[in-house]
Amino acid sequence: MSEFVYLYRSGPRPTRSPEQAQQELQRWMTWLKELTEKGHVKDPGHPLERSGKLVTGKARTVTDGPFAEAKDLVGGYTLVQATDLGQATALAAGCPIFDIADGTVEVRPVMRVS
Amino acid sequence: MELGDHLFRRESGRMVAALTRIFGIHNLQLAEDVVQDAFCRAMEVWPFRGIPDNPSAWLMAAAKHRAIDVLRRERTARTFAPEVGRLLESEWTLVPMVDECLTASTIKDDLLRLMFSCCHPRLREDAQVALVLHILCGFGSDEIAAAFLTTEAATHKRISRAKKVLAGSRHLFDLTDTDCEARLSAVQRALYLLFNEGYHGASAESAVQAELCREAIRLAMLLIDHPRIGTPASHALAALMHLHAARLPGRLDAAGNLSSLFDQDRSRWDSRLVEDGLRLLKQSASGPEISEYHVEAAIAAVHAKASRAEDTPWREIVGLYDMLMTIRPSPVVALNRAIAIAQSEGAERGLEEIRGIAGAECMADYPFYYAALGELEHRCSRQALARGHFQAALARARNPMEQRFLQQRLDSCA
């Protein structure tokens, strides 16, 4: 088994009715529950706020990130385990993030350092 | 863990109502934004951290934090509700005030005040119903459009316009106002129409219909618990809804086809709803007032008590329809009265009554007007006439379920 990190990226969530919001939430819960039951979830991870600071350059310039409206903001991560990158990628395909525009899952192998 | 059905929708109305009391009705949009935000928060957090033990309280707390942020940030730029305005000026009073407004004990009153506000006399009845569905029941405009068989764009426009009127009213309706009684009858009417949309509505989906009926009942029950507006008519309205809703499970037969009141399997009627309805009807008889809801509930009660269609005391029903015609005459009431007369005095008499209905032309698009004519001609063995009427009914069917039902009736006139 190897470890992978899923980085969930998307733009701002579109406005929708409470019922649609609940259905989307339910799809997330179902997907993560399935992954967990199959033993793929090492750590469900955390959501990240759509705000923060950006520190750049030698001068350590601190700016407010243009986060809120960004189309490819990391909104959270999950640590999963899978036999290989192929399986990890296939599992990610079921993520409900693809129901919203600009939704992506970045699948990154955790580097093994021995 | 599964979320309760329609949890978000239910909570939406409660949160908007509570927030509107703090922000003021003119900031309705702001209240809706805060609620939307609380849902977004839940969608971000719950998948990772699991569903909280008390999801409603979690959502309310999320809305509270957001509301406090908004109040702090915008207290100089905006005016909020006049009743709480001064409490917002100090940090000492701001948080406790928001806390208090978002506790469960006051939310019922907030819902009522918002419901009364939605039934603004400047709004048409259909706009009032759409607004109640949107704001208090948390339906999106596409969901309302689906239930009413209109386009989303049209519904969206209607709701936006209605919201502007509502926001322009400056104050939430106060239940101690002198015009409370007048507004109450508008509210009762709106809830009645909401229920009817579910019960007789055009939407083909029985799930949608049942949901509208359930929402109407939920809101009507808020009325009857209140000392000032829990009037006999409010009780009668709630009774009528329960007694009709009890029949919903019987309206579709095993094959999923519409089944008429005469053919329904009455053992499938919901006996608990019947019981509740009869109890409410009894409670509604506490004053001299007899409203249209009293009479309609009485009619529904007579049907509910007949365990077989042939046991129905049709004379009694005709008498009740006579009474309804004096309180609130309409061609549809007259049509139902004529059908009851046909049951007790024969099809020819029923046809005579239908032909005598004043203003029948407003039923020109109503499929069941033609279906009633077809049914009675069929009983008089005039099959060619019956077929013509059923064809007219079929041409006006509003969904596949009605189409199948009317096609069956047409086929039986061979």
Interface residues (C-beta under 8 A of the other chain):
Chain A: R13 T15 R16 S17 P18 E19 Q20 A21 Q22 E24 L25 Q26 W28 M29 L32 P44 G45 H46 P47 G75 G76 T78
Chain B: M1 E2 L3 H6 L7 F8 R9 E11 S12 V35 Q36 F39 C40 A42 M43 E44 V45 W46 P47 F48 R49 I51 G138 F139 G140 D142 E143
